[in-house]
């Protein structure tokens, strides 16, 4: 059954990922999308927000969003991502990196709420850090 649905599901998930990416880029203009924007997993949006520690964002939204600071294969590792470092990202961008997960049951409403929440939290963190 999964084989029958997979292509359609992956296209729908990728569309939602791209919508979330677009909304985040409008609200956080310095946001960097990490990796190849054409060849990536449909349910994965990996971004960096320079100047905003990912730990601060995670602390504020971890119970509300499927979000983490690194890849699933390095879960629990406290070191900077060797992959992001190898990609040439600055230390600031690596420190501000976030991995956001989307899935088959993610709705457009979820996308809107997630983008609003992340944009608001980034602004709040910046106010705390720079004021």
C-alpha positions as CSV (number, residue, x, y, z in Angstrom):
1,X,0.0,0.0,0.0
2,X,2.8,2.4,0.8
3,X,4.4,1.9,-2.6
4,X,1.1,3.0,-4.2
5,X,0.9,6.2,-2.2
6,X,4.6,7.1,-1.8
7,X,5.2,9.2,-4.9
8,X,2.1,11.3,-4.4
9,X,2.8,11.7,-0.6
10,X,6.4,12.7,-1.2
11,X,5.4,15.4,-3.7
12,X,2.8,16.8,-1.2
13,X,5.2,16.7,1.7
14,X,7.9,18.5,-0.5
15,X,5.3,21.2,-1.4
16,X,4.6,21.8,2.3
17,X,8.3,21.9,3.1
18,X,8.9,24.5,0.4
19,X,5.9,26.5,1.7
20,X,7.4,26.5,5.2
21,X,10.8,27.4,3.8
22,X,9.3,30.3,1.9
23,X,7.4,31.6,5.0
24,X,10.5,31.4,7.2
25,X,12.7,33.2,4.6
26,X,10.2,36.0,4.5
27,X,10.1,36.4,8.3
28,X,13.8,35.7,8.8
29,X,15.6,37.2,5.8
30,X,19.1,36.0,6.8
31,X,17.9,32.4,7.1
32,X,20.2,30.0,5.2
33,X,18.8,26.7,3.7
34,X,21.5,24.1,4.2
35,X,22.2,21.5,1.6
36,X,21.1,21.0,-2.0
37,X,17.6,22.6,-2.5
38,X,16.8,20.3,-5.4
39,X,18.0,16.9,-4.1
40,X,16.8,16.5,-0.5
41,X,14.3,14.5,1.5
42,X,10.8,15.8,1.2
43,X,10.1,15.8,4.9
44,X,13.3,17.5,6.0
45,X,14.0,21.3,6.1
46,X,17.5,22.0,7.4
47,X,18.2,25.7,8.0
48,X,20.6,28.0,9.8
49,X,19.9,31.3,11.5
50,X,23.2,33.0,12.1
51,X,23.4,34.8,15.4
52,X,20.7,32.8,17.0
53,X,21.8,29.8,19.0
54,X,19.9,26.7,18.0
55,X,19.7,25.7,21.7
56,X,17.7,28.8,22.5
57,X,15.2,28.1,19.7
58,X,14.9,24.4,20.7
59,X,14.3,25.3,24.3
60,X,11.3,27.5,23.3
61,X,9.6,25.2,20.8
62,X,10.7,21.6,21.4
63,X,7.3,20.6,22.8
64,X,5.4,22.1,19.9
65,X,7.4,21.2,16.8
66,X,9.3,18.3,15.3
67,X,12.6,20.1,15.5
68,X,16.2,19.3,16.4
69,X,19.7,20.7,16.2
70,X,21.3,18.0,14.2
71,X,20.8,14.9,12.0
72,X,19.0,11.9,13.3
73,X,22.2,9.9,13.1
74,X,24.0,12.2,15.5
75,X,21.2,12.5,18.1
76,X,22.6,13.2,21.5
77,X,26.0,14.4,20.2
78,X,27.0,17.7,21.6
79,X,29.7,18.6,19.0
80,X,29.1,20.8,16.0
81,X,27.9,18.9,13.0
82,X,30.8,17.5,11.0
83,X,28.6,17.5,7.9
84,X,27.7,21.2,8.2
85,X,31.4,22.0,8.9
86,X,32.5,20.0,5.8
87,X,29.9,21.9,3.8
88,X,31.8,25.1,4.6
89,X,29.2,26.7,6.9
90,X,30.6,29.3,9.3
91,X,30.7,28.4,13.0
92,X,27.9,30.9,13.5
93,X,25.7,29.2,10.9
94,X,26.4,25.8,12.4
95,X,25.5,27.0,15.9
96,X,22.2,28.4,14.5
97,X,21.3,25.2,12.5
98,X,17.9,23.5,12.9
99,X,16.4,20.4,11.4
100,X,12.6,20.6,11.0
101,X,10.6,17.5,10.2
102,X,7.4,17.3,8.1
103,X,5.3,14.3,7.3
104,X,2.2,13.0,5.5
105,X,-0.1,14.3,8.1
106,X,1.4,17.8,8.4
107,X,-1.3,20.3,7.4
108,X,-1.1,23.7,5.8
109,X,-2.4,25.0,9.2
110,X,0.6,23.3,10.9
111,X,2.9,25.0,8.4
112,X,1.4,28.4,9.2
113,X,1.6,27.9,12.9
114,X,5.1,26.6,12.8
115,X,6.4,29.5,10.7
116,X,4.7,32.1,12.9
117,X,6.1,30.4,16.0
118,X,9.6,30.2,14.8
119,X,9.7,33.7,13.4
120,X,8.3,35.1,16.7
121,X,10.8,33.1,18.8
122,X,13.8,34.1,16.7
123,X,12.7,37.8,17.2
124,X,12.3,37.3,20.9
125,X,15.7,35.6,21.3
126,X,17.4,38.4,19.3
127,X,15.8,41.0,21.6
128,X,17.1,39.2,24.6
129,X,20.6,38.8,23.1
130,X,21.0,42.3,21.6
131,X,19.1,44.6,23.9
